[in-house]
Amino acid sequence: MPDLLPPAPELVTPLAILDRLVVPGTRLQLEWRPGGGISNAEIASPVIVARGALAGPVLCLVAGIHGDEINGVEIVRRIAHSVDPTRLSGTVIGVPIVNVFGYSRGTRYLPDRRDLNRYFPGSRHGSIASRIANGFSRTSCGTATCWWISTPAASTAATCRRCAPT
């Protein structure tokens, strides 16, 4: 006998991230604090979570891993805020600035001159860069992430000989 009813849609449960629950069909802006032992007054980074009303994969968009690569910051921010969670299948997590220390100083590096991009997924017991990478991997995009897309760009200090004024 053929099935008369279509299969029931997969149940979408709230997403637990950064000690909060994001319910299906909503967007929530959270804060991630990098930690790593740099200071007690660590700078918070926004984390925009659009939890779709329908089941699907989790996509994490990140920018600002190099503090002087600023193009991706606005791209990730705009995408994360423009997604309609009521029509979304899955979840989009947008983290416009991962290296808040480098971003606030306009430099590629962390205060200890390490390149954060070289330390993922990191370690709880390593250098400052390694601890920040580990904290980010464990808390912001989390283990539920199916896809992680970084948005590198030319740094603000980069110059092109062909394009540079003479």
N, C-alpha and C positions, 0 to 999 in steps of 0.2 A: 504494500500500500504506500503510495507516495506521501511525502510530508505535506501536510496542508498548511502548516504555519512556517513562516521563515524562522531561521535560527535566531534566538535572542541575542541582542548585541552584548558584547563583552562588558562586564561591569567595570567602570572606572572608579578607582578609589582615590582618596586624597593622597597627594604626594608629600611625604615628610622630608623637609629640607631645611637646614639651618635652624633647627628646633622649632619649626613652624609647620603647619599643615596647609597645603594649597588645595582647595576643593576643586573638583572638575568644573570647567566652564568659567574659571576666574583667572585674573592676573593679580599678582602680588609683588610688591617691591620689597625686598629684604636687604639686609646688610651682611657682608662677610668681612671679618677682621683678619688680616693675614697672620697675625701672631709672629712666631719665629723668634721672639725675644728681643726685638729691636728696641721697643720702648713700651712703656705702660699706656701711652696715649696713641695707640695705633690708629691709623687712618682707616675708616670704613670704606668698602667698595660696594656699589649697588649690585644687587643680583635681582634681575627681573624674571619672574617665573610666570609663564602662561600655561596653565594646566587645561588641556583640551577637554571638551565635553565628551569626546569619543576616545576609545582606546587607540593606542598607537605608540610609536617609538619616542624616545627622549632625545632631543637634540640640544647640545650645549654650544652656544656661540660665545667665543671669548676674544677679547682684544686687549691691547695694552700690556701684553706680557713683557714687551720692551717698552719702557716708559716714554720713549721719544717717538714711538710709532703711533701717531694720533689719528690717522684716517679711520682705522677700524673702530675706534671708540664710538664715533658718531654712527657708523654703520650698524654696529651691534645694538646700540641704544634705540635707533629708529626701528629696526626690525623687531626687537623685543616688545616695543610699545605699539607696533602696528598690527601684530597678529591678533586676530579675533578668537579668543579662547572658546567662545560658544560654538564656533564652526570648525575648530581645530581637532584633528585626530592625533593625539599624542601630546607631547609637552615640548615647549621651547623655553630653554633657560638662557638668558643673556647676561653675560658678565662683561661690561664695557671696559673695565680697568682691572687687570689682575695685579700688575706691579704698581701699586699706588705710591710706593716710595719713589720709584724712578719717574713716574708720571708727574708727581708734585714737584720734582726737581728738574724735569725736562731732560732726563738722561735715560739711556738704555738700561743701566745697571741698578742693582740694589746698592745700599750704602756700603756693603763690603766689596764692591766692584765685581760681583758675580753676575752672570747672565742667567736670569731665572729660567729661561727657555731650556737651558741645558740640564736642568735638575729634576724634571718630571719623570716618574711620579713622586720622587722625593723619599724622604725618610724622616721619622720622628726624632732621630738622634744625630742628624748630620749638621751641615752648615746652615746658616740662616736661610740661604736659597733653598736648600733641600727641605727644611722644615716648612717653609712657606708653600712650596710645591706640594708637599705631602698634605698639608692642611687644606689646600684648595682642592686637591684631588679627592680627598675624603669627604669634604663638607659641601662645597658649592655645586659642583656638577654631579657629585655623588657616584655611587656604584651602579645606579639605575640607568646611567647614560648609555645610549646605544651609539651615538655619534657625537664627536667633539670636533668642532671646526674653529680653527684659529684664523685671525685676519691680520697677517703680517703686512707691513707696508714699509716704504723707504723711511728711514729715520729723518727727523728734522735736521740733523747735522749732515746728512748725506748730500753730496753735490755730484753733479754730472759734468764732466769736463766739456762735453759737447754742448751742454745747455748753459753752463756757467757764463756769466758776463765776462767780457774780455777787457 
